[in-house]
């Protein structure tokens, strides 16, 4: 795993942030409150992640992909 990647698929922070944004838009109609609840995070945490103030971790990326797969949400 690359030291700058979020996971073993070498997903960069920018790519992970885009996946989070896509999940928000495609799965939750941009509703950060619902997204935060689904991911088990607070709204301020999600806002900081989306804005780039904080980095996403592997645990969150697994949750993003899992929710997308379970709900058949396109992350592309």
VENJO-V985899 format. One line per field, one symbol per residue. psi: psi as a letter, one per 20 degrees, with the letter a starting at -180 (. if undefined). A space follows every 50 residues. Layout:
psi = ???
//
This chain:
psi = ppiiqhaijkprgggghhggghggghhjkjohghggghikrqghggghgh ijhqqqrgghhggghgggghjlppi.
//
